Amino acid sequence: MIRSGRPRPTLGHRARSDGRRGQGLVEFALVFPVFILLVVAAIDVGKGVFAYNSITNGAREGARLAIVNQDVASITQRAISQTSIAETAVPNVTVTFKESDPNADPSLNDNCNPVGFGCVAIIRFETTYTPMTPIIKNILFPSGVTFVATSVEVVEFTCPNTTTTAANCPKQP
């Protein structure tokens, strides 16, 4: 009997290589869903940060308008328009004008009536963000995450006033 230089694979050798390939497939099947969940959760966190940043910007833009134009409808519209791209629930925008003294926190002060110099505009923006990942949405945040942003600015110009109607008030500070 003549033997070649290469050993013949035995039955045991073939069984081990086939088993290793099956083991890799099982490991992949176990790890892949967890990996996908982590990737989608990271995207959800990014979308949540974007939504919060958007409502903060909306509150700031509303306050910028409120310092020169005290028409509440215009302020609310401006604040909401700045957050239209964020995927959140319908926002709740509250516009108040308070006295700047005596408290360090203007929200504790009396309402400013009539609105004029020395008053502060307080814009409070509240909305709910719902994550897209089912596990995060159903287990951690079943009713969504409520984001609140507040911006406070000092009134610089009074409008509408006795000479200017709301339609003719400044649209930008």
WOSULRA-V391134 format. One record per helix or strand. SS is the DSSP state (2 for helix, 1 for strand). FROM is the first residue (numbers start at 1). TO is the last residue. If there is no record, write none. Layout:
# WOSULRA-V391134
SS&FROM&TO  SS&FROM&TO
This chain:
# WOSULRA-V391134
2&11&66  2&72&81  1&92&99  2&106&108  1&111&111  1&119&129  2&134&140  1&145&154  2&166&168
